[in-house]
Amino acid sequence: MGDDARTLTHIDAAGEAHMVDVGDKAETVRIAVAEGFVRMLPATLDLILKGDAKKGDVIGTARLAGIMAAKQTSSLIPLCHPLMLTKVSVEIREDHALPGLRIEAMAKLTGRTGVEMEALTAVSVACLTIYDMAKAVDREMEIGGIRLLEKSGGRSGDYKRRDG
């Protein structure tokens, strides 16, 4: 871990929160990938996969919600820069061993600041949407494992989770 990783960039010398000035940073291609899951009863997973949920297409709606959320990250998280994302993808796949759904989101742009928060926000909102759409049949669902898997671009270099 370098020295930059040990300082909180959104806290100034007086200990007050501030938005980081990225004006002097080079524009580079930046990509971040995050993941999470929603654990549920096997019957709930079957209901979702069959498309029989009362509120409609759970997976399609959650995918769209995740993409929309990534685009709104700066409105949700204080001090995040508004970004012109060039790509956001949200993949949702079944995992019968969980049992539940695994969500992976990727955010990309060419710019001066990273897209980790956008990828994490996309995953979080996709998980919440799944919960919302299936809670009528399974209030025991569990959202978890939300984490950054990898990021590339920028001054701090590339990162890839060792256990991911």
Legacy VTK file of the C-alpha trace (Angstrom):
# vtk DataFile Version 3.0
C-alpha trace
ASCII
DATASET POLYDATA
POINTS 164 float
0.000 0.000 0.000
1.508 3.335 -1.045
1.394 6.536 0.981
-1.519 7.891 -1.084
-3.654 4.896 -0.066
-3.169 5.771 3.606
-4.619 9.265 3.429
-8.263 10.204 3.225
-8.478 12.312 0.101
-11.848 13.859 0.968
-10.612 15.291 4.298
-8.578 18.512 4.268
-5.799 19.582 6.671
-8.410 20.973 9.085
-10.281 17.655 9.136
-13.219 18.950 7.113
-14.848 17.111 4.223
-14.265 18.575 0.774
-14.543 17.594 -2.875
-11.199 16.571 -4.368
-9.900 18.808 -7.165
-9.243 16.473 -10.097
-8.509 19.290 -12.569
-4.776 18.534 -12.772
-5.197 14.782 -13.213
-4.642 13.214 -16.600
-7.613 11.887 -18.513
-7.316 8.109 -18.746
-9.657 5.224 -19.424
-11.006 4.149 -16.046
-12.924 0.965 -15.377
-14.273 -0.501 -12.147
-16.017 -3.803 -11.482
-18.010 -4.550 -8.321
-20.130 -7.460 -7.139
-22.773 -8.412 -4.600
-25.481 -10.997 -4.009
-29.022 -11.496 -2.812
-29.525 -14.749 -0.913
-33.088 -16.048 -0.856
-35.209 -19.136 -0.423
-34.916 -21.642 -3.286
-38.640 -21.164 -3.985
-38.117 -17.401 -4.345
-35.275 -17.943 -6.793
-37.446 -20.321 -8.820
-40.292 -17.784 -8.859
-37.945 -15.057 -10.142
-36.357 -17.309 -12.774
-39.766 -18.416 -14.060
-40.823 -14.771 -14.395
-43.785 -15.294 -12.071
-43.038 -12.498 -9.574
-46.105 -10.347 -8.924
-44.245 -7.114 -9.761
-42.897 -8.408 -13.092
-39.436 -9.056 -14.548
-37.206 -8.916 -11.457
-33.880 -9.461 -13.216
-34.540 -7.036 -16.069
-35.832 -4.368 -13.715
-32.875 -4.785 -11.340
-30.427 -4.539 -14.252
-32.032 -1.295 -15.424
-32.156 0.090 -11.873
-28.433 -0.610 -11.429
-27.540 1.170 -14.661
-29.709 4.156 -13.750
-28.220 4.292 -10.251
-24.650 4.368 -11.568
-25.586 7.449 -13.595
-26.976 9.121 -10.430
-24.111 8.327 -8.048
-23.042 11.953 -7.576
-26.601 12.793 -6.482
-26.555 10.017 -3.878
-23.021 10.048 -2.447
-21.707 13.354 -1.091
-18.460 14.578 -2.682
-18.643 12.276 -5.729
-18.019 14.064 -9.008
-20.751 14.001 -11.664
-19.345 11.790 -14.412
-19.976 11.260 -18.107
-19.981 7.470 -18.054
-19.326 5.837 -21.404
-20.522 2.382 -20.359
-22.325 0.722 -17.477
-23.224 -2.945 -17.493
-25.028 -4.977 -14.857
-24.995 -8.752 -15.111
-27.288 -10.822 -12.899
-26.919 -14.585 -12.763
-28.541 -17.324 -10.764
-26.563 -19.222 -8.165
-28.449 -22.247 -6.871
-25.671 -22.961 -4.340
-26.272 -19.573 -2.654
-29.303 -19.859 -3.316
-29.967 -16.537 -4.959
-28.715 -14.061 -7.504
-25.193 -12.739 -8.012
-24.813 -9.231 -9.397
-21.739 -7.807 -11.129
-21.510 -4.243 -12.406
-18.911 -2.530 -14.559
-18.571 1.223 -15.006
-16.292 2.881 -17.551
-15.272 6.344 -18.724
-12.389 8.382 -20.040
-11.818 11.011 -17.405
-9.938 12.381 -14.420
-11.528 10.418 -11.605
-12.352 6.786 -10.953
-15.648 4.975 -11.289
-15.498 2.686 -8.260
-18.440 4.381 -6.563
-20.539 4.101 -9.717
-19.920 0.342 -9.973
-20.627 -0.150 -6.262
-23.792 1.965 -6.457
-25.024 -0.020 -9.464
-24.596 -3.302 -7.554
-26.211 -1.932 -4.401
-29.304 -0.586 -6.147
-29.695 -3.724 -8.276
-29.664 -5.787 -5.056
-32.174 -3.467 -3.397
-34.444 -3.685 -6.439
-34.397 -7.485 -6.316
-35.309 -7.318 -2.638
-38.114 -4.840 -3.286
-39.637 -6.855 -6.095
-39.582 -10.180 -4.206
-40.137 -9.102 -0.589
-43.824 -10.007 -0.730
-42.857 -13.689 -0.870
-39.533 -13.674 1.028
-38.725 -11.099 3.684
-35.768 -13.220 4.826
-33.684 -12.311 1.764
-30.152 -11.202 2.568
-28.101 -8.655 0.638
-24.360 -9.019 1.006
-20.887 -9.335 -0.397
-20.893 -5.892 -1.990
-17.287 -5.139 -2.838
-14.923 -3.773 -5.448
-13.372 -6.534 -7.562
-11.064 -4.477 -9.730
-10.294 -1.050 -11.072
-7.955 0.270 -13.712
-6.690 3.666 -14.783
-5.635 6.711 -12.868
-2.661 7.777 -10.793
-3.093 5.058 -8.150
-2.793 2.354 -10.812
-4.632 -0.895 -11.217
-6.220 -2.954 -8.447
-7.499 -6.503 -8.543
-8.989 -8.169 -5.503
-6.867 -11.142 -4.505
-9.789 -13.280 -3.293
-12.262 -12.238 -5.997
LINES 1 165
164 0 1 2 3 4 5 6 7 8 9 10 11 12 13 14 15 16 17 18 19 20 21 22 23 24 25 26 27 28 29 30 31 32 33 34 35 36 37 38 39 40 41 42 43 44 45 46 47 48 49 50 51 52 53 54 55 56 57 58 59 60 61 62 63 64 65 66 67 68 69 70 71 72 73 74 75 76 77 78 79 80 81 82 83 84 85 86 87 88 89 90 91 92 93 94 95 96 97 98 99 100 101 102 103 104 105 106 107 108 109 110 111 112 113 114 115 116 117 118 119 120 121 122 123 124 125 126 127 128 129 130 131 132 133 134 135 136 137 138 139 140 141 142 143 144 145 146 147 148 149 150 151 152 153 154 155 156 157 158 159 160 161 162 163
